[in-house]
Amino acid sequence: MLRLATGRGFSVTRVPGFNTLSIIGFVLLYAPIVILVVYSFNEGKNLAIWEGFSFRWYIEAYNNEAVQEATLRSIVLALFAATLSTIAATMAALATTRVKKFRGDNFIYMLINQPLMVPEIVTAVALLAFFALIKIQTGYTGLGYLIVAHTAFCIPFAYLPIRARLIGMDMSLEQAAADLYADNWRVFKKVTLPLLRPGIFAGFMLAFVISIDDVIITEFVKSAGQETLPTYMLGQLRRIITPEVNAISAVLLFAGTILVSGFFLLTRVTKKQHPATG
């Protein structure tokens, strides 16, 4: 019988075949991304034949007015959705971690995270039906529906890192502030909020990325002329596929990498400044 445990305890890295499976997994995950980035610099229109290095499709995407409009709309929508969902998630996290246990708290936790458990297509169809009734009654077809839909969908993504940060914080600091006769608002402003800031930034960043990358809910909820960058790319794939789509995808990948790296560096600095928070 093969012994998987030693005196140092069980380690998955010592399981036979672990390294091979890990390499296969990484290749399957990242090889398509590498190919996409490489072929975004292809001179020709063919996605499968390399015709020379060129920035042609980046330039065409940059000068494409439809891409510019969709990009601006996506950024505005993501900023609104991330901001509103982070505010709501922060209040929800405080309400579910800074109170005594009560009957129904698990139900509230499940309710907040419902968009994570229900297939996104179900949420999209439900929002479509709900907003259709409002559109009929009000006649309004603006961007507000997309903002509300994205905010609702992004709340659990912002909630989880904020809640995790609150649970990991040293409550003795807040208790000490209360013992010094600080009211609840002053304790939150002077103690809780500064320590919670990395969790809030993490929640905002995650909500922003989820919003700017969303296709299904946006496709169902948007009105005519409200294309976002992902839905624009989906429309292009349905008509004609050119390396312009690769170029846009590569830019999104680069921007996402920069945002995540910046947040990682920011949280490292914050942890050094507040080592007691864990």
C-alpha positions in Angstrom: 0.0 0.0 0.0 1.4 3.4 -1.0 2.0 5.7 1.9 0.9 9.3 1.2 1.7 10.6 4.6 5.1 10.9 6.3 6.3 12.2 9.5 5.8 15.7 8.1 2.1 15.0 7.4 0.2 14.6 4.2 1.1 16.8 1.3 -0.8 16.8 -2.0 2.4 17.7 -3.8 3.8 14.2 -3.0 0.8 12.4 -4.6 2.0 10.5 -7.7 1.2 12.3 -10.9 0.5 15.7 -9.1 3.2 17.6 -11.1 2.1 16.1 -14.4 -1.6 17.0 -13.8 -0.6 20.5 -12.6 1.4 21.1 -15.8 -1.5 19.9 -18.0 -4.0 22.1 -16.1 -1.8 25.2 -16.5 -1.3 24.5 -20.2 -5.0 24.1 -20.8 -5.7 27.2 -18.8 -3.1 29.6 -20.2 -2.2 28.3 -23.7 -5.4 29.7 -25.3 -4.7 33.1 -23.6 -1.1 33.1 -24.9 -2.4 32.2 -28.4 -5.0 35.0 -28.3 -2.4 37.6 -27.3 0.1 36.5 -30.0 -2.5 36.5 -32.8 -3.7 39.9 -31.7 -0.5 41.2 -33.4 -1.2 39.3 -36.6 -1.1 41.4 -39.7 -3.7 39.5 -41.7 -7.4 38.9 -41.1 -7.1 35.2 -40.7 -7.2 34.0 -37.1 -5.4 30.8 -37.8 -2.6 31.9 -40.2 0.3 34.1 -39.1 1.0 36.8 -41.7 3.5 38.9 -39.9 3.8 41.1 -36.8 1.7 44.3 -36.7 -0.2 46.7 -34.4 -2.8 47.1 -37.1 -5.8 45.7 -35.1 -4.9 47.6 -32.0 -4.9 50.8 -34.1 -8.2 49.9 -35.8 -9.8 49.1 -32.5 -8.6 52.4 -31.0 -10.0 54.3 -33.9 -13.3 52.4 -34.0 -16.0 54.7 -32.7 -18.2 51.8 -31.8 -15.4 50.4 -29.6 -14.8 53.8 -28.0 -18.5 54.2 -27.2 -18.8 50.7 -25.8 -15.7 51.0 -23.7 -16.8 54.3 -22.2 -20.2 52.8 -21.4 -18.6 49.7 -19.9 -16.3 51.8 -17.6 -19.1 54.1 -16.5 -21.4 51.2 -15.8 -18.8 49.3 -13.9 -17.8 52.3 -11.8 -21.5 52.9 -10.8 -22.2 49.2 -10.2 -18.9 48.7 -8.2 -19.4 51.8 -6.1 -23.1 51.1 -5.2 -22.5 47.3 -4.6 -19.5 48.0 -2.4 -21.5 50.4 -0.3 -24.3 48.0 0.1 -21.9 45.1 0.7 -20.1 47.1 3.4 -23.3 47.8 5.3 -24.5 44.2 4.9 -21.1 42.9 6.2 -21.2 45.2 9.2 -24.8 44.1 9.9 -23.9 40.4 9.8 -20.6 40.5 11.7 -20.9 43.2 14.3 -24.1 41.8 15.9 -24.8 38.9 18.2 -25.8 35.6 16.6 -29.6 35.5 16.0 -32.1 33.2 14.4 -32.2 33.7 10.7 -28.6 35.0 10.2 -27.7 32.1 8.0 -30.8 32.7 5.9 -29.7 36.4 5.5 -26.2 35.2 4.5 -27.7 32.9 1.9 -30.0 35.6 0.6 -27.1 38.1 0.1 -25.1 35.4 -1.8 -28.1 34.2 -3.8 -26.7 35.5 -7.2 -23.7 33.2 -6.7 -25.9 30.1 -6.2 -28.5 30.7 -8.9 -27.4 30.3 -12.6 -26.7 33.7 -14.1 -29.1 33.0 -17.0 -32.0 32.6 -14.4 -31.1 36.0 -12.8 -30.9 37.6 -16.3 -34.4 36.3 -17.3 -35.9 37.4 -14.0 -34.4 40.9 -14.4 -35.6 41.0 -18.0 -39.2 40.2 -17.0 -39.1 42.6 -14.0 -37.6 45.5 -15.9 -40.0 44.9 -18.9 -42.9 45.7 -16.6 -41.3 48.9 -15.4 -40.5 49.9 -19.0 -44.1 49.5 -20.0 -45.4 51.6 -17.1 -42.7 54.3 -17.2 -41.5 54.4 -20.8 -37.9 54.8 -19.4 -35.3 52.8 -21.3 -32.1 54.4 -20.1 -28.9 53.0 -18.6 -30.4 52.9 -15.1 -31.6 49.3 -15.6 -28.1 48.1 -16.4 -26.7 49.9 -13.3 -29.4 48.3 -11.0 -28.9 44.9 -12.5 -25.1 45.0 -12.3 -25.2 46.4 -8.8 -27.5 43.6 -7.6 -25.4 40.9 -9.2 -22.1 42.4 -7.9 -23.1 42.7 -4.2 -22.1 39.2 -3.2 -18.7 39.5 -4.9 -18.0 42.7 -2.9 -19.6 41.3 0.2 -17.3 38.2 0.6 -13.9 39.9 0.9 -15.4 42.7 3.1 -17.0 40.2 5.4 -13.7 38.1 5.5 -11.8 41.2 6.5 -14.2 42.1 9.2 -14.1 38.6 10.7 -10.3 38.7 10.7 -10.0 42.1 12.4 -9.1 42.4 16.0 -12.3 43.6 17.7 -10.4 44.6 20.9 -9.4 47.9 19.0 -13.1 48.7 18.5 -13.9 47.8 22.1 -11.1 49.9 23.4 -12.5 52.9 21.4 -15.9 52.3 22.8 -14.5 52.1 26.3 -13.0 55.6 25.7 -16.6 56.8 25.2 -16.5 57.0 21.4 -19.9 56.6 19.9 -20.7 54.0 17.2 -20.1 56.4 14.3 -16.7 57.6 15.7 -15.6 54.0 16.3 -16.5 53.1 12.7 -14.9 56.2 11.2 -11.7 56.2 13.3 -11.1 52.5 13.9 -13.2 50.1 11.8 -13.1 51.9 8.4 -9.3 52.4 8.2 -8.7 48.7 9.1 -11.5 47.6 6.7 -10.2 49.6 3.8 -8.2 46.7 2.2 -11.4 44.6 2.2 -13.4 47.4 0.7 -10.8 47.9 -2.0 -10.9 44.2 -2.7 -14.6 44.1 -2.9 -14.7 47.2 -5.2 -12.1 45.7 -7.5 -13.8 42.4 -7.7 -17.2 44.0 -8.4 -15.7 46.3 -11.0 -14.1 43.3 -12.9 -17.3 41.3 -12.7 -19.4 44.2 -14.0 -17.1 45.2 -16.9 -16.8 41.5 -17.9 -20.5 40.6 -17.7 -22.2 39.4 -20.9 -25.3 37.4 -20.0 -27.2 39.9 -17.7 -26.1 42.8 -19.9 -27.4 41.1 -23.1 -30.8 40.4 -21.5 -31.3 43.8 -19.8 -29.8 46.4 -22.2 -31.9 48.4 -24.5 -31.2 49.3 -28.1 -27.9 51.3 -28.5 -26.5 50.3 -25.1 -23.8 48.0 -26.2 -21.0 47.4 -23.7 -17.6 46.1 -24.7 -18.3 42.4 -24.0 -21.7 42.6 -25.9 -20.0 44.4 -28.8 -17.4 41.7 -29.0 -20.1 39.0 -28.9 -21.9 40.8 -31.7 -18.7 40.9 -33.8 -18.2 37.2 -33.2 -21.7 36.5 -34.6 -21.0 38.5 -37.8 -17.3 38.4 -38.8 -14.3 37.4 -36.7 -11.2 39.5 -37.1 -8.1 39.9 -34.9 -9.6 43.2 -33.7 -11.5 41.1 -31.2 -8.2 39.5 -30.1 -6.7 43.0 -29.7 -9.6 44.2 -27.5 -9.4 41.0 -25.4 -5.6 41.4 -24.9 -6.2 45.0 -23.7 -8.8 43.8 -21.2 -6.4 41.1 -20.0 -3.6 43.6 -19.6 -5.8 46.1 -17.8 -7.2 43.4 -15.5 -3.6 42.2 -14.7 -2.6 45.8 -13.8 -5.6 46.2 -11.5 -5.0 43.0 -9.7 -1.3 43.6 -9.3 -1.9 47.1 -8.1 -4.4 45.9 -5.5 -2.0 43.1 -4.4 0.8 45.7 -3.8 -1.7 48.0 -2.0 -2.9 45.3 0.4 0.7 44.3 1.2 1.5 47.9 2.1 -1.6 48.1 4.2 -0.8 44.9 6.1 2.6 46.3 7.0 1.0 49.4 8.3 -1.6 47.5 10.4 0.1 44.2 11.3 -2.2 43.7 14.3 -5.2 43.2 12.0 -4.0 39.8 10.8 
